[in-house]
């Protein structure tokens, strides 16, 4: 499903009760709303262009700005207000939402090795 936004387009690739993956196409000189997610981590992965993630940190009183280019990835923790911003060039990439318990669900039988 493709959804138009004031800043560009988002397309849902995968949606389950515990994670979502969206394809993003963000127009030049645009930004989304300043917002937070109570329970979800918000991960950004960039394909083309540059994207700036502005995060109001809870641990200290300033806005952290992370610049992302092709191949770069960053995650915003739950309960941190944030938004993404483009400058003169647009941006394409992916956005994932996931819950914390997913990272602790692996049970290994061995440590792996060479085939």
Buried (B, 14 or more C-beta within 10 A) or exposed (E): EEEEBEBBBBEEEEEEEEBBBBBBBBBEEBBBEEEBBEEBBBBBBBBEBBBBBBBBEEEEEEEBEBEBEEEBEBEBBBEBBBBBBBBEEBBBBBBBBBBEEEEEEEEEEEEEEEE
